[in-house]
Amino acid sequence: MSSGIKIFSYLPNPRVWKSLIAANFCGAKVEVVGDEPKNLPNWLWDYDARKLNENDKANSALIRKGRRGFTNDLYKTDEFLFAHPFGTVPAAFDSETKSGIFESNSIMRAVARSGKPNNLYGGNDKVLASRIDSFLDVNLVFAREHQVYILSVEKMNEVLYNRMKSAYEFYLDGIESALKINKFIVGDFMSLADIAFVCDVGYFLKEVNQRDALKGQGFDLISEKFKEEYPYCSDHLVGLSKQEEFSTVITDGFINL
Ligand SMILES: N[C@@H](CCC(=O)N[C@@H](CS)C(=O)NCC(=O)O)C(=O)O
């Protein structure tokens, strides 16, 4: 086992949950530091992330314009940006080397690698690990479309909406097919593909909270018929979310099907 992974993020964050759930399965050490989304502009983004003090606030060299999801100025150290060239959270670090690890799926992989021997990332089977990567790559495309969709939900347009709908259908059609054959996404064992699925699809289903905003602009909920159209996905999501490794991490009531 490695010395562990430290994660800085706004909280709660389904992207961080991926790592915490993986850690519950494999006993990896994961330390999480952060604050509510609205408070992160008042934090120094660094390996030793902390609330800004007066000196930090007066140091214009720390100020970086938010680029994705944050519109305010953010305070990021050069060391942070060296470790995290894309400047995003969740931002993870290997606790021993302080090497930066970014992208929630990659952070989750690092957690699985750093724990006790486990099958989350295919064990010692390189082909299985590659197959898990395949599912995680499609998951990331879905999650990225979701990020753009959510950030634009108050000002929706046909192009964005149709891109999201198509990414949703593409990802879920594939997962539904996989689950018709196997108990879990990759086979007969729990893997990182299942964890990412629960966190990102669970997060997407919060779309229901935007029903009025979308309706007012002439759009229906993309996930309106999720249960009927994707029964295997729906059962998998609900079943896994009740499992202790998931339920102790996921905010109460987050998955409400
Ligand atoms: N695909 C990434 C998404 C990370 C991301 O885009 N984070 C945004 C907040 S949602 C961010 O840190 N933005 C920093 C900025 O705006 O400078 C992941 O899964 O980790």
The ligand as an ORCA input file, in Angstrom:
! r2SCAN-3c Opt
* xyz 0 1
  N     -13.492     15.950    -15.721
  C     -12.977     16.550    -14.515
  C     -13.765     17.807    -14.199
  C     -13.011     18.742    -13.262
  C     -13.472     20.179    -13.428
  O     -13.756     20.632    -14.557
  N     -13.535     20.933    -12.307
  C     -13.936     22.330    -12.357
  C     -15.056     22.602    -11.397
  S     -16.498     21.627    -11.787
  C     -12.772     23.219    -11.906
  O     -11.999     22.798    -11.061
  N     -12.650     24.436    -12.442
  C     -11.548     25.284    -12.064
  C     -11.576     26.630    -12.754
  O     -12.672     27.090    -13.170
  O     -10.507     27.238    -12.855
  C     -13.015     15.533    -13.367
  O     -13.766     14.544    -13.462
  O     -12.260     15.691    -12.388
*
